[in-house]
Amino acid sequence: MNNGLRILQRRRAVELDLARQFLDVPVANVSDCMSRMTAGGARLRPMHAGGRMAGPALTIKTRPGDNLMIHKALQLAKPGDVIVVDAGGDLTNALVGEIMVGDAIKQGLGGFVMNGAIRDAGALRAGSFPVFAAGVTHRGPYKDGPGEINVPIAIDGMVIEPGDLVIGDEDGLLCVPFDDVQGLLAAARQKQVVEDKMVADIEAGCFDRAWVDETLARLNCFIEK
């Protein structure tokens, strides 16, 4: 097998109907339910006008500045898929722009995640199709490879397996492992119930911060009287 230049089959993927239920759940709540230990890096920011993203990952590892395998992934992708690209975070050359995003929209894909740069930023920011990237440059890509499709990738320590759930909103990105999706959906919804009560308590003027002094006492913090 030619490591570095290969296209594999995706063996499993989170069901699209299940993935789309996360469109109503803030990424921060899911992150809290994952013990705040996983993140896609603060560098990758939304490049679109706004709105949440949720879908099964179609993963790509590519040479920085080269989008040959991204074009191939557009041929392989299924509706709802999120194309997730590890290009090493290099910002020298853009990996996608208005044309490729337009193709993804036409196919009904779920979004793009680029550990690299995009271009045609004005057009992308005017639209609602989810695009997350590390930066912007006018310099276009090369199309020579090498690269790999449907392999495990990592972005700032967040490992993404083909078919995992990838979610995103204004706060950033998160990968939910395939086997944990159902349980984390329930946990994140319960987290939202708790937060809704906190907001209501603030509005009612009865928000309880007793835990702060309890924690300081446990830590034996000196408080001058």
C-alpha positions in Angstrom: 0.0 0.0 0.0 1.4 3.4 -1.0 1.3 5.4 2.2 1.1 9.1 1.4 -0.8 8.5 -1.8 -3.9 6.4 -1.3 -7.7 6.6 -1.3 -9.4 4.3 1.2 -13.0 3.3 1.8 -14.9 4.8 4.7 -16.0 1.8 6.7 -18.6 3.5 8.8 -20.1 6.9 9.3 -22.5 8.5 11.8 -26.0 8.5 10.5 -27.0 11.8 9.0 -30.3 12.1 10.8 -28.4 11.6 14.1 -25.7 14.1 13.1 -28.3 16.8 12.3 -29.7 16.6 15.8 -26.5 18.3 16.9 -27.5 21.4 14.9 -29.6 22.4 17.8 -26.8 21.9 20.4 -24.1 24.4 21.1 -20.6 23.1 20.5 -19.6 24.4 24.0 -22.1 22.2 25.7 -20.9 19.1 23.9 -17.3 20.1 24.8 -18.3 20.4 28.4 -19.7 16.9 28.3 -16.4 15.7 26.9 -14.6 17.1 30.0 -13.3 20.0 28.0 -10.4 17.9 26.8 -10.9 18.0 23.1 -10.8 20.9 20.7 -10.0 21.6 17.0 -7.8 24.6 17.9 -8.7 28.2 18.3 -7.0 29.0 14.9 -9.7 27.4 12.8 -12.5 30.0 12.6 -15.8 30.2 10.7 -15.3 31.8 7.4 -19.1 31.9 6.6 -21.8 34.3 7.6 -22.9 32.1 10.5 -24.7 28.9 11.4 -24.0 25.5 12.8 -22.4 22.5 11.1 -22.8 18.9 11.9 -22.1 15.9 9.7 -19.9 12.7 9.2 -16.3 13.4 8.5 -14.7 12.6 5.1 -11.1 13.0 6.1 -8.1 14.1 3.9 -4.5 14.4 4.7 -2.7 16.5 2.0 0.6 18.2 1.4 0.4 21.8 2.4 -0.9 24.0 -0.4 -2.1 21.1 -2.5 -5.8 20.3 -3.2 -5.7 17.4 -5.6 -7.2 15.0 -3.0 -9.9 17.6 -2.0 -11.1 17.6 -5.6 -11.2 13.8 -5.5 -13.1 13.9 -2.2 -15.7 16.0 -3.8 -16.3 13.2 -6.3 -16.6 10.7 -3.4 -18.6 12.7 -0.8 -22.2 11.9 0.1 -24.9 14.5 1.0 -24.3 15.8 4.5 -20.6 14.9 4.6 -18.2 17.4 6.2 -14.9 17.4 4.3 -12.1 17.7 6.9 -8.6 18.5 5.6 -5.3 18.4 7.5 -2.9 20.4 5.4 -0.5 21.0 8.3 -1.9 24.5 9.1 0.1 26.1 6.3 -1.3 29.4 5.0 0.9 29.9 2.0 -1.6 28.6 -0.6 -5.4 28.4 -0.4 -7.0 25.0 -0.6 -10.5 25.9 -1.5 -12.5 28.9 -2.7 -15.8 30.0 -4.2 -15.8 27.4 -7.0 -15.2 24.4 -4.8 -17.6 25.6 -2.1 -20.2 26.1 -4.8 -19.7 22.5 -5.9 -20.1 21.3 -2.3 -23.3 23.4 -1.9 -24.7 21.9 -5.1 -24.0 18.4 -3.8 -25.7 19.1 -0.5 -22.6 18.6 1.6 -22.4 19.6 5.3 -19.3 21.8 5.3 -15.6 22.2 4.9 -12.9 22.2 7.6 -9.5 23.3 6.5 -6.4 23.1 8.6 -5.0 25.5 6.0 -6.1 28.6 4.1 -9.1 29.5 1.9 -9.6 32.3 -0.7 -12.5 34.2 -2.1 -13.2 35.1 1.5 -15.7 37.8 0.6 -18.0 35.4 -1.3 -17.7 32.7 1.4 -18.4 35.2 4.2 -21.5 36.3 2.4 -22.9 32.8 2.4 -24.2 30.4 5.0 -22.4 27.2 3.9 -20.1 26.2 6.8 -16.5 26.8 6.1 -13.9 26.7 8.9 -10.2 27.5 8.1 -7.0 28.7 9.7 -6.6 31.7 7.4 -7.0 33.5 4.1 -4.7 34.0 1.1 -5.1 35.0 -2.5 -2.5 32.5 -3.7 -4.0 29.4 -5.3 -3.2 25.7 -4.7 -1.1 23.2 -6.4 -2.7 20.0 -7.7 0.0 17.4 -7.7 -0.4 15.5 -4.5 0.5 13.5 -2.5 -2.4 13.0 -0.2 -4.7 10.5 1.5 -8.4 10.1 1.8 -10.3 8.4 4.6 -7.4 8.1 7.0 -7.2 9.2 10.6 -6.0 12.8 10.9 -5.3 15.2 13.7 -5.9 19.0 14.1 -4.1 20.5 17.1 -4.3 17.2 18.9 -8.0 16.5 18.0 -8.0 13.1 16.3 -10.7 12.7 13.6 -11.4 9.2 12.2 -13.3 8.8 9.0 -17.0 8.8 9.7 -16.8 10.5 13.1 -19.2 13.4 13.8 -17.8 16.9 13.2 -19.7 19.8 14.6 -19.0 23.5 14.5 -20.4 26.9 15.4 -19.2 30.4 16.2 -17.1 29.0 19.1 -15.2 26.6 17.0 -14.9 22.9 16.0 -15.3 19.6 17.8 -15.0 16.0 16.7 -17.3 13.5 18.5 -16.0 9.9 18.2 -18.4 7.6 16.3 -19.1 5.4 19.3 -19.9 8.3 21.6 -22.3 10.3 19.5 -25.7 9.0 20.9 -24.6 9.3 24.5 -23.1 12.8 24.1 -26.2 14.1 22.4 -28.3 13.1 25.4 -25.7 14.6 27.8 -25.4 17.9 25.9 -29.2 18.3 25.9 -29.3 17.8 29.6 -26.5 20.3 29.9 -28.7 22.8 28.0 -31.5 22.3 30.5 -29.2 23.1 33.4 -27.9 26.3 31.6 -31.4 27.4 30.7 -32.2 27.3 34.5 -29.1 29.3 35.3 -30.2 32.0 32.8 -33.7 32.0 34.3 -32.2 32.4 37.8 -30.1 35.3 36.7 -33.2 37.0 35.2 -35.1 36.3 38.5 -32.2 37.7 40.6 -31.6 34.4 42.5 -28.5 33.0 40.8 -26.6 31.0 43.4 -22.8 31.3 43.5 -22.3 29.7 46.9 -20.0 27.2 45.2 -17.4 30.0 44.8 -16.8 30.5 48.5 -17.1 26.7 49.1 -14.3 26.2 46.6 -12.1 28.9 48.1 -12.5 27.4 51.5 -11.6 24.0 50.2 -8.4 25.4 48.7 -7.6 27.2 52.0 -7.5 30.6 50.3 -6.6 33.5 52.5 -9.2 36.3 52.4 -8.3 39.5 54.3 -11.1 40.8 56.5 
